Amino acid sequence: MSMNPWLYSQICHTDDLYWPAGCGRGGEAMFSNEKLVILDADGTTIDAFTAIAKTFCRHGMDIGDLERFQKRHNLFKYLGGAKEFPLNLKQQLTTTKRSKLLGTLTEVYREEALLYPGMRELIGRLIADPDIRIGVITRNITHQPEATLRTLFAREGIDVGGFDFLLHLPLKENKAGSFAWVRAKYRVNPARCYVCGDEHKDYRAAVATGMHPFIASYGFEDHARLARKYTVPEAVISDTPQALGWRLSNALGMCGAFPAP
């Protein structure tokens, strides 16, 4: 498992990453009474595909439709299908062109990108609950991604100061180490920890750290890819933001906090 060295140094060096630093395997008494919610940004709470499509259009490129985008291997997601590939590749070949593309994407995120319907209300309720630790652990390819995400959330009416954490990870870094570090920091029982993401890697990282996964199929991977190719259980897959919000609210015992889909 790839892990940021600093994060690793913060975690008690056991072989399973479940136990808070300074706490042995019999340390359940050290758990707090809080719950923990870890959100992904792109494709789970933020409509990243629309932001990417706008960016490509402004550079004379076409990312294709969401259905085909979700089915592509990660290496080819931003190069399009057979129809879009030649022009997209040409526009991304040089460092200068890629830098301009990222600059535009950063502007779109900060000035135009939107949260999925209902996410502002859901996040607001989670932040307002004194018994819930809430934050974001995500990968994002804009410039200064943490500043970009804070700008976007604030513009959408989220009290970003209410987040307990907002961590950006390199694209190839496994999230499990960061999940374990945050859980250990706040001493939350893994059984009271919930992870919302939109890729099979989010599911695996949640399971690896003993947390409950809620996986969206409206983001970067579709339902069939998640369930058939990566064997993510159907029971934890939500096909709409409304379904994900309702499932999470129900699990947290927040009756009436989010309407049933």
C-alpha positions in Angstrom: 0.0 0.0 0.0 1.4 3.4 -1.0 1.2 5.9 1.8 2.4 9.4 2.5 5.4 9.1 4.8 4.1 11.9 7.1 0.8 10.2 7.5 2.4 6.9 8.2 4.5 8.5 11.0 1.2 9.7 12.6 -0.3 6.2 12.7 0.6 3.7 15.4 2.8 1.2 13.6 0.7 -1.9 13.9 0.0 -4.3 11.0 -3.6 -3.4 10.4 -4.0 0.4 10.9 -7.0 0.0 13.0 -5.7 1.2 16.4 -5.1 4.8 17.5 -1.5 5.8 18.3 -0.6 4.9 21.9 -3.4 2.4 22.1 -3.0 -1.4 22.1 -5.4 -4.0 20.6 -7.4 -4.0 23.8 -8.0 -0.2 23.5 -11.7 -0.1 22.6 -12.2 2.0 25.8 -10.1 4.7 24.1 -12.8 5.3 21.4 -14.8 8.5 21.5 -18.6 8.5 21.2 -18.5 10.4 17.8 -19.1 9.2 14.3 -16.9 9.9 11.3 -17.9 10.7 7.8 -15.3 10.9 5.0 -16.4 12.4 1.7 -14.8 12.1 -1.7 -15.0 15.3 -3.8 -14.9 14.7 -7.5 -17.7 12.5 -8.7 -19.3 12.0 -5.3 -20.2 15.5 -4.0 -18.9 17.6 -6.9 -20.2 17.2 -10.5 -16.6 16.8 -11.9 -17.6 15.5 -15.3 -19.5 18.7 -16.2 -16.5 20.8 -15.1 -14.1 18.6 -17.2 -16.4 18.8 -20.2 -16.6 22.6 -20.0 -12.8 22.8 -19.8 -12.3 20.5 -22.8 -14.8 22.5 -24.9 -12.9 25.7 -24.2 -9.8 24.2 -25.6 -11.5 22.8 -28.7 -11.7 19.2 -27.3 -14.5 16.8 -26.6 -14.5 14.4 -23.6 -17.6 12.5 -24.9 -20.6 11.6 -22.9 -20.7 10.5 -19.3 -21.7 6.9 -20.1 -18.6 6.3 -22.2 -16.4 8.3 -19.8 -17.4 6.1 -16.9 -16.4 2.9 -18.8 -12.9 4.0 -19.8 -9.8 2.8 -18.1 -8.3 5.6 -16.0 -5.4 6.0 -18.4 -7.8 7.0 -21.2 -10.5 8.9 -19.3 -9.2 12.2 -20.4 -8.3 11.2 -24.0 -11.8 10.3 -25.1 -13.0 7.5 -27.2 -11.9 6.6 -30.8 -13.8 9.6 -32.1 -12.3 12.2 -29.7 -8.8 10.6 -29.2 -6.8 12.2 -32.0 -7.7 15.8 -31.3 -7.6 15.4 -27.5 -4.2 13.8 -27.6 -2.8 16.5 -29.8 -4.0 19.2 -27.3 -2.4 17.4 -24.4 1.0 16.4 -25.9 3.1 19.3 -24.7 3.7 20.5 -21.2 2.5 24.0 -22.1 -0.8 22.8 -23.5 -1.4 20.6 -20.4 -0.6 23.5 -18.1 -3.1 25.7 -19.9 -5.7 22.9 -19.7 -5.1 22.6 -15.9 -5.3 26.4 -15.6 -8.7 26.4 -17.2 -9.9 23.5 -15.2 -8.9 25.3 -12.0 -10.8 28.4 -13.0 -13.9 26.3 -13.9 -13.8 24.6 -10.5 -13.3 27.8 -8.6 -15.9 29.8 -10.5 -18.5 27.5 -12.1 -18.4 23.9 -10.9 -21.4 22.7 -8.9 -22.2 20.2 -6.1 -24.6 17.5 -7.0 -28.3 18.2 -6.1 -28.9 17.9 -2.4 -25.2 17.7 -1.4 -25.1 21.2 0.0 -28.0 20.5 2.4 -26.5 17.1 3.4 -23.1 18.4 4.1 -24.5 21.3 6.0 -26.5 19.0 8.3 -23.4 16.8 8.8 -21.3 19.8 9.8 -24.0 21.1 12.2 -24.2 17.8 14.0 -21.9 18.0 17.1 -21.5 14.2 17.3 -20.2 13.8 13.7 -16.6 14.4 12.5 -16.9 15.4 8.8 -14.3 16.1 6.1 -13.0 15.4 2.7 -10.2 13.1 1.5 -9.9 13.2 -2.2 -7.7 13.3 -5.4 -8.0 16.4 -7.6 -5.9 17.5 -10.5 -6.4 21.3 -10.4 -3.7 23.8 -9.3 -3.5 24.1 -5.5 -6.3 21.6 -5.1 -7.1 22.2 -1.4 -7.5 25.9 -2.1 -9.6 25.1 -5.2 -11.9 22.8 -3.3 -12.3 25.2 -0.4 -13.2 28.0 -2.9 -15.8 25.8 -4.6 -17.4 24.6 -1.4 -17.6 28.1 0.0 -19.1 29.4 -3.2 -21.8 26.7 -3.0 -22.7 27.8 0.5 -20.7 25.3 2.6 -19.1 26.4 5.9 -15.6 25.1 5.0 -14.5 26.1 8.5 -16.8 23.4 9.8 -14.8 20.6 8.1 -12.7 18.7 10.5 -10.2 17.9 7.7 -9.7 18.5 4.0 -6.9 16.4 2.5 -5.7 16.1 -1.0 -3.8 13.0 -2.1 -1.6 12.3 -5.1 -3.4 10.4 -7.8 -1.6 7.1 -7.2 -1.8 7.2 -3.4 -4.0 4.6 -1.7 -6.6 6.4 0.5 -6.5 3.7 3.2 -3.6 5.3 5.0 -5.3 8.7 5.2 -8.6 7.0 6.3 -6.8 5.2 9.1 -4.9 8.4 10.2 -8.1 10.5 10.4 -9.9 7.7 12.3 -7.0 7.4 14.8 -6.8 11.1 15.2 -10.4 11.4 16.4 -10.4 8.0 18.1 -13.6 6.9 16.3 -14.7 3.2 16.4 -14.4 1.8 12.9 -18.0 0.6 13.2 -19.0 4.3 13.4 -17.0 5.4 10.4 -18.6 6.0 6.9 -16.9 6.6 3.6 -18.6 8.1 0.5 -16.8 7.6 -2.8 -17.4 6.9 -6.5 -14.6 4.4 -7.4 -13.8 0.8 -6.6 -10.6 2.1 -4.9 -12.7 4.0 -2.4 -14.6 0.9 -1.6 -11.5 -1.2 -1.1 -9.8 1.5 1.1 -12.9 1.7 3.3 -13.1 -2.0 3.7 -9.4 -2.3 4.4 -9.8 0.1 7.3 -12.9 -1.4 8.7 -15.2 1.4 7.6 -18.7 1.4 6.0 -18.6 2.2 2.3 -21.2 4.2 0.4 -20.3 4.1 -3.3 -21.8 6.4 -6.0 -22.3 5.1 -9.6 -23.0 8.5 -11.0 -19.4 9.7 -10.9 -16.3 8.3 -12.4 -17.4 4.6 -12.6 -20.8 3.3 -13.5 -22.9 0.7 -11.8 -22.0 -2.2 -14.1 -18.2 -1.5 -13.8 -18.4 -1.3 -10.1 -20.5 -4.3 -9.5 -19.4 -6.7 -12.3 -15.7 -5.8 -12.9 -14.7 -4.9 -9.3 -17.4 -6.9 -7.4 -18.5 -4.0 -5.3 -21.7 -5.3 -3.6 -24.9 -4.0 -5.1 -26.1 -3.2 -1.6 -23.6 -0.3 -1.1 -24.0 1.3 -4.6 -26.1 4.4 -5.1 -27.2 5.4 -8.6 -28.1 9.0 -7.7 -26.9 11.7 -5.3 -30.3 11.5 -3.7 -30.0 7.8 -3.0 -26.5 8.2 -1.5 -27.6 11.0 0.7 -30.7 9.1 1.9 -28.6 5.9 2.7 -26.0 7.9 4.6 -28.6 9.8 6.6 -30.4 6.6 7.4 -27.2 5.0 8.6 -26.4 8.0 10.8 -29.9 7.9 12.3 -30.6 11.4 10.9 -34.3 10.8 10.4 -35.8 13.3 7.9 -32.5 14.8 7.2 -32.6 13.7 3.5 -35.7 12.8 1.5 -36.0 9.2 0.3 -35.1 8.9 -3.4 
